[in-house]
Amino acid sequence: MFIFRNRMEWSVPARMVMSVLAICACLLLSNVCSTGAAETPAVEFKWAFGALTEEDGQSRIVPVGRDAALKTGDRLKLMIEMKRKSFIYVFHHNERDGLTLLFPYSFEQFTADYRPAVKYYIPRGEAWFELDKQPGTEKFYLLASAERLLGLEALYTSYRAGDAQTKHQLSNKILEKIRTLKRQGRDLAAPAERPVAIGGAVRGVPKQAGPALPDVATLAEEIASSGVVSRTYNVEHK
C-alpha cells in the first residue's frame, strides 16, 4: 500500500519501489537494445551460383551447392549483389591451373566501381564458364567481411607475381588463411551465417552466352552474417 504525504512527495517505501521499477525498466531496455545490436548483420548480400546443364536435349539452370557433380560442357556463372557495403572475394582453385581471383575483378575495384544494389556477374556480362574435357575437382571459395582482408590481398598479389615454386608455397598459405577464416566463423558464439532463400582461369574458358540463356540471379539467396562468411564449393568435374 502506498502512502501519500502530499501531491509532490512519496513516502520512503514508495520511493524505493519506484526506484526498483525504474532500474528494472532500464535493464530491460538495455538488454533489448544490445540484443538488437548483436543481431544487426555486419555482412549482408545476395549470392547466386548456378550451372547450365543439358539432359535429353533440354537445357536447364540449377543451383550449385557446397558439393556438386557436373560434366564436360556444363556452364557455370555466379552473381553477387550487396545489400550493405562489405568486402566479398571469390577464388577458384584446381590442381592444374592453381589459384585465381574471380571477384573482385581486381582489388582496385573496391575503391572504384563497387557499391550496394548492383549485380556483379562472374564472369562479367553474358559470358559463362564452361567445363572442358579435363576432369578433376574445381573448388570455389567465397569470403565476405565487413573489413577488407588486406593480408589475404597481399598474399594473392605476391602469388600472382611469383615463379612456379613461390606460387605453390603462397597458394598453400592463401588456402590455409581461408581455412582459418572459416574456423573463426564457426567459433562465434552465435551462428555466424544466416542464409535465407529468396528466389581467366577456371578450367575451361568463359563462353559467350546467347540472349536466350537464363539469368543466374533468379537462383539468388540472401546471406547475412555477424562475422566473416566463408564457404567452399566443391565441384566434381566428371
C-alpha positions in Angstrom: 0.0 0.0 0.0 1.4 3.4 -1.0 1.1 6.4 1.5 0.9 9.9 0.0 2.1 12.8 2.1 1.1 15.4 -0.4 0.8 15.7 -4.2 4.6 16.1 -4.8 6.1 13.8 -2.1 6.2 10.0 -1.9 6.8 8.0 1.3 10.2 6.3 1.6 8.8 2.8 0.8 7.1 4.2 -2.3 10.3 5.9 -3.5 12.2 2.6 -3.1 9.6 0.7 -5.1 9.6 3.3 -7.8 13.4 3.2 -7.9 13.5 -0.5 -8.3 10.9 -0.4 -11.1 13.0 2.3 -12.9 16.1 0.2 -12.6 14.3 -2.8 -14.0 13.0 -0.8 -16.9 16.4 0.5 -17.7 17.9 -3.0 -17.6 15.2 -4.4 -19.8 15.6 -1.5 -22.3 19.4 -2.0 -22.3 19.0 -5.7 -23.0 16.6 -5.1 -25.9 19.0 -2.6 -27.4 22.1 -4.8 -27.0 20.2 -7.8 -28.4 19.1 -5.8 -31.4 22.7 -4.6 -32.0 24.0 -8.1 -31.8 21.5 -9.2 -34.4 22.4 -6.5 -36.9 24.4 -8.3 -39.6 27.9 -6.9 -40.4 27.7 -8.6 -43.9 24.5 -8.8 -45.9 24.4 -9.7 -49.6 22.7 -11.8 -52.3 24.6 -14.7 -53.8 23.9 -16.9 -56.7 25.9 -19.8 -58.1 24.3 -21.7 -61.0 25.1 -24.3 -63.6 23.6 -24.6 -67.0 23.3 -28.3 -67.8 21.9 -30.3 -70.7 19.9 -33.5 -70.3 17.9 -35.3 -73.1 18.5 -32.3 -75.3 17.0 -29.9 -72.8 19.0 -27.1 -71.1 18.2 -26.1 -67.5 19.8 -24.0 -64.9 20.3 -25.5 -61.4 21.8 -24.1 -58.2 25.3 -25.3 -57.3 25.5 -26.5 -53.7 28.5 -27.0 -51.5 29.1 -30.4 -53.2 28.1 -30.8 -56.8 28.9 -33.1 -59.7 28.9 -31.7 -63.2 30.2 -32.9 -66.6 32.2 -31.6 -69.5 30.3 -28.9 -71.4 28.3 -27.7 -68.4 28.5 -24.0 -67.8 28.9 -22.0 -64.6 28.0 -18.5 -63.6 28.0 -16.6 -60.3 26.4 -13.3 -59.1 26.9 -11.0 -56.1 24.7 -8.1 -55.0 25.4 -6.3 -51.7 22.6 -5.0 -49.5 25.2 -3.1 -47.4 28.8 -2.5 -48.3 31.2 -5.2 -47.4 34.2 -6.8 -49.0 33.5 -10.0 -51.0 36.1 -12.3 -52.5 35.7 -15.3 -54.8 38.6 -17.6 -55.6 38.9 -20.6 -57.8 41.4 -23.4 -57.4 42.3 -26.6 -59.1 45.5 -28.7 -59.2 46.3 -27.8 -62.9 45.6 -24.1 -63.0 46.3 -23.1 -59.5 44.6 -20.2 -57.7 42.6 -17.5 -59.5 40.8 -14.5 -58.1 37.4 -14.3 -59.8 36.0 -11.4 -57.7 36.6 -8.6 -57.3 37.7 -8.3 -60.9 40.8 -6.5 -59.4 41.5 -5.2 -55.9 41.3 -1.7 -57.3 37.6 -2.3 -57.8 37.0 -1.9 -54.1 37.8 1.8 -54.4 36.1 2.4 -57.7 33.0 0.6 -59.2 31.9 -1.2 -56.0 28.6 -0.4 -54.3 25.4 -1.9 -52.9 22.3 -2.7 -55.0 24.4 -3.5 -58.1 24.5 -7.0 -59.6 28.1 -8.2 -60.3 28.3 -11.2 -62.5 31.2 -13.7 -62.7 32.3 -13.8 -65.4 31.1 -10.4 -66.4 28.3 -9.6 -68.9 26.7 -12.5 -70.7 29.8 -14.8 -70.6 29.7 -18.1 -68.8 32.5 -20.5 -67.7 32.4 -23.9 -69.4 34.0 -27.1 -68.1 36.5 -28.5 -70.6 37.5 -32.1 -71.2 39.9 -32.3 -68.2 38.1 -34.0 -65.3 39.0 -33.1 -61.7 37.8 -31.2 -58.7 37.1 -27.5 -59.0 37.0 -25.6 -55.8 35.3 -22.2 -55.3 35.9 -20.1 -52.2 33.5 -17.4 -51.1 34.6 -14.9 -48.5 32.8 -11.9 -47.2 33.9 -9.4 -44.5 32.8 -6.0 -43.2 36.5 -5.1 -43.4 39.0 -5.6 -46.3 41.1 -8.7 -45.9 44.3 -6.9 -46.7 46.6 -9.7 -45.6 44.8 -12.1 -48.0 45.1 -9.5 -50.8 48.8 -9.0 -50.2 49.4 -12.8 -50.3 47.5 -13.1 -53.6 49.3 -10.1 -55.1 52.6 -11.8 -54.3 51.3 -15.1 -55.6 50.5 -13.5 -59.0 54.0 -12.1 -59.3 55.8 -15.3 -58.1 57.5 -18.1 -60.0 56.2 -21.7 -60.0 57.8 -22.6 -56.7 56.8 -19.4 -55.0 53.3 -19.8 -56.3 53.0 -23.3 -54.9 54.1 -22.0 -51.4 51.9 -18.9 -51.5 48.9 -20.9 -52.8 49.1 -23.1 -49.7 49.3 -20.1 -47.4 46.3 -18.5 -49.0 44.2 -21.7 -48.7 45.3 -22.0 -45.1 44.3 -18.4 -44.5 40.9 -19.2 -46.0 40.5 -22.2 -43.7 41.5 -20.1 -40.7 38.8 -17.6 -41.5 36.3 -20.4 -41.8 37.2 -21.8 -38.4 36.9 -18.3 -36.9 33.4 -18.1 -38.3 32.4 -21.4 -36.8 33.8 -20.4 -33.4 31.4 -17.5 -32.9 29.0 -17.9 -30.0 26.0 -17.2 -32.2 25.5 -18.6 -35.7 27.7 -16.5 -38.0 25.7 -17.0 -41.1 22.0 -16.9 -41.8 21.1 -18.0 -45.4 17.6 -17.1 -46.5 16.3 -18.4 -49.8 14.9 -15.6 -51.9 14.2 -16.6 -55.0 40.9 -16.1 -66.6 41.2 -19.2 -65.4 38.6 -21.6 -64.5 39.3 -25.0 -66.1 37.7 -24.3 -69.5 37.4 -20.8 -70.8 34.4 -18.4 -70.4 31.9 -19.0 -73.2 29.8 -16.2 -74.6 26.2 -16.7 -73.8 23.4 -16.2 -76.2 20.4 -13.9 -75.4 18.2 -16.9 -74.6 20.3 -18.1 -71.6 18.7 -17.6 -68.2 19.7 -15.1 -65.5 21.6 -16.8 -62.7 20.3 -14.1 -60.4 17.0 -16.0 -60.3 18.8 -18.6 -58.1 19.9 -16.0 -55.5 19.9 -16.5 -51.8 20.4 -13.8 -49.2 23.3 -14.3 -46.8 23.5 -12.3 -43.6 26.3 -12.7 -41.1 27.6 -11.1 -37.8 31.1 -12.0 -38.8 33.2 -13.3 -41.7 31.4 -15.5 -44.2 33.5 -18.4 -45.6 32.1 -21.0 -47.9 33.7 -23.7 -50.0 32.1 -25.2 -53.1 33.4 -28.5 -54.4 32.5 -29.2 -58.0 33.4 -32.7 -59.2 34.1 -32.4 -62.9 33.4 -35.8 -64.4 
